[in-house]
Amino acid sequence: MTVDLRTLLAAVLGVGLGLLLVAAPASVIRVQTAGRLPSDRGGEYGDDAGVPGRTRRLVQGLGVVLVGAGLYFGWVALG
């Protein structure tokens, strides 16, 4: 049995990134929107009220997809 190292690393990366997206979607959104102009910002620094719930759910959904893909790639690499 030979394990394709690149596929196994892709699986680990997918699961890890997916778990991050599921566990901390507001932080990921905040990091991705850090370059906005100061006039675009609403609320206080560190306030998550500016992140809509729909956007959080979208990021969490993407995280679930990445976890699923990572688990699939891991299963293929080890199987």
N, C-alpha and C positions, 0 to 999 in steps of 0.2 A: 504494500500500500504506500503510495507516494502522495504526499500532501503538497498541493500547490501553495507556496508561501504567499504569493501575491493575493490569491483569493482569500486565504485565511486572514491576512492583514486587512483586506477590504472588509471582511466580515467584522473584525474587531473594531475597525474605524466606524463602520455603519452602526453597530450596536452602541458604541460609546457616544457618538454624536446624536443618535436618536434618543438615548436616555437623557442627554443634556437638554435636548429640545423639549422633551416631555416634562422633565423636572423643573426647569427654569425658563419658561417661554418668555416672560417679561424681561429677564436679563438679556436674553439673546436678541430680542427686539431692540432693547435699549442700546446694545453694542452696535447693532447694524445701522441704527439711525443716529449715531453719535456725531456725524458730520453735518447735521442740519444747521441752518442759520439760527442764531438766537431768537429772531423774530418768529420763527416757526414753532417755538416751544411754548407749551402751555402748562401751567402748574409749577409746583416747586421742584427743586432738584431732588431726585430720588423718588419722586411721587409716581406711582404706577397708574394713577387715575387717567393719564393721557393715553394709555395703551388699551384700545377697545378689546372687550372680551372675545369678539369674533376673530380678531387677529391672533389673540392668544390661542384660541382653539385651532386655528389654521396651522400655527407653528407646532402645536402639540400633535395634530394629525400628521404633519410631515415627519415628526419624530417617530410616531408609531410606524409609519411606512418604512423609515430607515431601519428601525429595529427589526421589523419583519424581513426586509431585504438582507440585513446583516446576518440574521439567523439562517436564512435560506442559503446564502453564500457559504456560511460556515458548515452547514449540513452537506452541501455539495463538495466542499473542499475535504471534509473528513470522511465522506461517504464513498 
